[in-house]
Amino acid sequence: SLTLTMQTDPNWSNFLYDKATGKINLIDFGACVEYPEEFCTDYGRLVAASAAENKAEVLAVSRKMGFLTGEETGEFLDAHAAAACITGEPFRGGVYDFGTCEMTQRNSTHITVMLAGRKTPPPRPPPRGAKSRATLI
């Protein structure tokens, strides 16, 4: 079956914007991992829900993927959905200015709530033939 490669280190310094082409380039492949197609499809649904600010869908997909247990408080769920929607801003279309967005600062309150109330670590599905991208080159 199909596996897809995902970059698993969302550090801003791992991406380079090329003004001449208008493209964002990944410059660190050390954290690339192959995941099953279903996981990547669900993750894409989570990104789309975040971009659309569809908090109900963010929570539904997050539960399906194992980011949530169903035992979280309302405050935690609100913080989780709000942080996802802030993080989804670049995917709403048009030009996104990462230099002035203050995404990390705006998410800091939500992250504090989530760290204090998390019931389970983020899911790490067993990738099929899990190999670091670095070992494939």
Residue pairs with C-beta under 8 A, 6 or more apart in sequence:
1 36
1 37
1 128
2 36
2 37
3 34
3 35
3 36
3 37
3 127
3 128
3 129
4 34
4 35
4 36
4 37
4 40
5 32
5 33
5 34
5 35
5 133
6 32
6 33
6 34
6 35
6 40
6 43
7 14
7 26
7 28
7 29
7 31
7 32
8 31
8 32
8 33
9 28
9 30
9 31
11 28
12 98
13 28
14 26
14 27
14 28
14 31
15 24
15 25
15 26
15 27
16 24
16 25
16 27
17 23
17 24
17 25
17 98
18 24
18 25
29 133
29 134
29 137
30 132
30 133
30 134
31 132
31 133
32 132
32 133
32 134
33 127
33 130
33 131
33 132
33 133
34 127
34 128
34 129
34 130
34 131
34 133
35 125
35 127
35 128
36 125
36 127
36 128
39 65
39 125
42 61
42 64
42 65
43 65
45 57
45 61
46 58
46 61
46 62
46 65
46 84
47 88
47 91
48 91
49 55
49 57
49 58
49 61
49 84
49 88
50 58
50 84
50 85
50 87
50 88
50 91
51 88
51 89
51 91
51 92
52 88
52 92
53 85
53 88
55 81
55 82
55 84
55 85
58 80
58 81
58 84
58 85
59 68
59 77
59 80
59 81
62 68
62 80
62 84
63 70
65 123
66 120
66 122
66 123
66 125
67 80
67 120
67 122
67 123
68 77
68 80
68 119
68 120
69 119
69 120
71 119
72 80
72 117
72 119
73 117
75 113
75 117
76 113
76 114
76 117
76 118
79 109
79 110
79 111
79 113
79 114
79 117
80 110
80 114
82 110
83 107
83 110
83 111
83 114
86 103
86 106
86 107
86 110
87 103
87 107
89 96
89 101
89 103
90 96
90 98
90 101
